[in-house]
Amino acid sequence: MKTMLITGAAHGLGAAIARAADSDGYRVGVLDLVAEECEALAGSLSAGVPLCADVRDPHSVEAALDALGDAPDVLVNNAGILRTGPLIDHAVEDFALVMQVNLNGVFVVAQSAARRMRDAGGGVIINMSSINGIHPSPNCGAYVAAKAGVIGLTQQMSIEWGEYGIRANAVAPGFIDAGMSAPFYENESVRNNRGNAVPLGRLGVAEDVAQCVLFLASDAAAYVSGQTIAVDGGVINSVLRQLPRE
Ligand SMILES: NC(=O)c1ccc[n+]([C@@H]2O[C@H](COP(=O)([O-])OP(=O)(O)OC[C@H]3O[C@@H](n4cnc5c(N)ncnc54)[C@H](O)[C@@H]3O)[C@@H](O)[C@H]2O)c1
């Protein structure tokens, strides 16, 4: 039985990935901040392991990986936060917090897991970026910078850790009606405007992201490394669709 360790797994996209991995036969390490929430989700899976840790804290991450036992076959660096506001007024503390969770946290967990994967002969790392890591968005300055950093860090992992048998890729979700974006999409006009802006004509759901993660984790992606796959219904390529020639 393969093991998938998922950070930020207690809610939103992480929980959807955990359920999909469970259905796919993985033993799932459920890493998140609140022990009771990790236990609740892990307990609902066939082989879930609750792991309470903060991705910013290398000691708690090491302890979580020790508790998991053998090296994870797959690590999904999914934990993330969003702080919005105009860059001109962005509090320095908020900027640092977003970078610590969304970028430093990816490095901390990946390094700890990669050392174990190297000793075990290989593994797969999937880092959660965002279409905001590819294109900036108003009022999301720190988030954009961190998610762009995740893409660069993923490429770096792929060239440095390939020799250890480790593949590293990033996933860049678009307009997903789940997790941190769910409250935003409760507004019907926002839902309609954004859904209509997507070439595939709808908002994404958490399962769309989870299935891409399972593909990248699988041997079907055995020769894919250093890539960022947008799960966005085509929206990042649609700027000129908004500004037709005629
Ligand atoms: N939902 C979207 O529309 C969307 C779009 C693009 C990218 N993403 C990315 O997907 C990932 C999951 O987001 P979501 O929408 O499910 O959000 P969410 O808020 O529902 O879930 C994030 C999870 O991360 C956990 N977390 C936060 N800080 C942590 C820390 N320091 N240590 C450990 N866990 C921590 C939270 O407790 C939570 O369970 C994030 O990286 C986010 O940036 C989401």
The ligand as an SDF file (V2000), in Angstrom:
LIG
                    3D

 44 48  0  0  0  0  0  0  0  0999 V2000
   -9.6900   27.1150   -3.3680 N   0  0  0  0  0  0  0  0  0  0  0  0
   -9.1650   27.7360   -4.4070 C   0  0  0  0  0  0  0  0  0  0  0  0
   -9.8670   28.3820   -5.1780 O   0  0  0  0  0  0  0  0  0  0  0  0
   -7.6890   27.6420   -4.6950 C   0  0  0  0  0  0  0  0  0  0  0  0
   -7.2270   28.0920   -5.9360 C   0  0  0  0  0  0  0  0  0  0  0  0
   -5.8730   28.0420   -6.1990 C   0  0  0  0  0  0  0  0  0  0  0  0
   -4.9980   27.4940   -5.2750 C   0  0  0  0  0  0  0  0  0  0  0  0
   -5.4640   27.0640   -4.0750 N   0  0  0  0  0  0  0  0  0  0  0  0
   -4.4920   26.5070   -3.1370 C   0  0  0  0  0  0  0  0  0  0  0  0
   -4.9280   25.2340   -2.7150 O   0  0  0  0  0  0  0  0  0  0  0  0
   -4.4500   24.9600   -1.3980 C   0  0  0  0  0  0  0  0  0  0  0  0
   -5.6200   24.5520   -0.5050 C   0  0  0  0  0  0  0  0  0  0  0  0
   -6.4910   25.6670   -0.3840 O   0  0  0  0  0  0  0  0  0  0  0  0
   -8.0160   25.5250    0.0450 P   0  0  0  0  0  0  0  0  0  0  0  0
   -8.7930   26.3680   -0.8880 O   0  0  0  0  0  0  0  0  0  0  0  0
   -8.3890   24.1100    0.2450 O   0  0  0  0  0  0  0  0  0  0  0  0
   -7.9570   26.3250    1.4390 O   0  0  0  0  0  0  0  0  0  0  0  0
   -8.4960   25.9360    2.8890 P   0  0  0  0  0  0  0  0  0  0  0  0
   -8.3290   27.1830    3.6980 O   0  0  0  0  0  0  0  0  0  0  0  0
   -9.8240   25.2950    2.8160 O   0  0  0  0  0  0  0  0  0  0  0  0
   -7.4560   24.8310    3.3620 O   0  0  0  0  0  0  0  0  0  0  0  0
   -6.1210   25.1510    3.6750 C   0  0  0  0  0  0  0  0  0  0  0  0
   -5.6690   24.1850    4.7540 C   0  0  0  0  0  0  0  0  0  0  0  0
   -4.2970   24.4970    5.0910 O   0  0  0  0  0  0  0  0  0  0  0  0
   -4.1880   24.4070    6.5010 C   0  0  0  0  0  0  0  0  0  0  0  0
   -3.0550   25.2320    6.9670 N   0  0  0  0  0  0  0  0  0  0  0  0
   -2.9490   26.5800    6.9480 C   0  0  0  0  0  0  0  0  0  0  0  0
   -1.7930   26.9670    7.5040 N   0  0  0  0  0  0  0  0  0  0  0  0
   -1.1380   25.8320    7.8620 C   0  0  0  0  0  0  0  0  0  0  0  0
    0.0950   25.5790    8.4940 C   0  0  0  0  0  0  0  0  0  0  0  0
    0.9020   26.6000    8.8790 N   0  0  0  0  0  0  0  0  0  0  0  0
    0.4660   24.3050    8.7200 N   0  0  0  0  0  0  0  0  0  0  0  0
   -0.3590   23.2740    8.3580 C   0  0  0  0  0  0  0  0  0  0  0  0
   -1.5520   23.4470    7.7510 N   0  0  0  0  0  0  0  0  0  0  0  0
   -1.9390   24.7130    7.5190 C   0  0  0  0  0  0  0  0  0  0  0  0
   -5.5200   24.9430    7.0330 C   0  0  0  0  0  0  0  0  0  0  0  0
   -5.7460   24.5680    8.3740 O   0  0  0  0  0  0  0  0  0  0  0  0
   -6.4850   24.3140    6.0420 C   0  0  0  0  0  0  0  0  0  0  0  0
   -6.9180   23.0280    6.4440 O   0  0  0  0  0  0  0  0  0  0  0  0
   -3.7630   26.2520   -0.9330 C   0  0  0  0  0  0  0  0  0  0  0  0
   -2.3680   26.1360   -1.1250 O   0  0  0  0  0  0  0  0  0  0  0  0
   -4.3440   27.2960   -1.8510 C   0  0  0  0  0  0  0  0  0  0  0  0
   -3.4810   28.4130   -1.9960 O   0  0  0  0  0  0  0  0  0  0  0  0
   -6.7920   27.1120   -3.7680 C   0  0  0  0  0  0  0  0  0  0  0  0
  1  2  1  0
  2  3  2  0
  2  4  1  0
  4  5  1  0
  4 44  2  0
  5  6  2  0
  6  7  1  0
  7  8  2  0
  8  9  1  0
  8 44  1  0
  9 10  1  0
  9 42  1  0
 10 11  1  0
 11 12  1  0
 11 40  1  0
 12 13  1  0
 13 14  1  0
 14 15  2  0
 14 16  1  0
 14 17  1  0
 17 18  1  0
 18 19  2  0
 18 20  1  0
 18 21  1  0
 21 22  1  0
 22 23  1  0
 23 24  1  0
 23 38  1  0
 24 25  1  0
 25 26  1  0
 25 36  1  0
 26 27  1  0
 26 35  1  0
 27 28  2  0
 28 29  1  0
 29 30  1  0
 29 35  2  0
 30 31  1  0
 30 32  2  0
 32 33  1  0
 33 34  2  0
 34 35  1  0
 36 37  1  0
 36 38  1  0
 38 39  1  0
 40 41  1  0
 40 42  1  0
 42 43  1  0
M  CHG  2   8   1  16  -1
M  END
$$$$
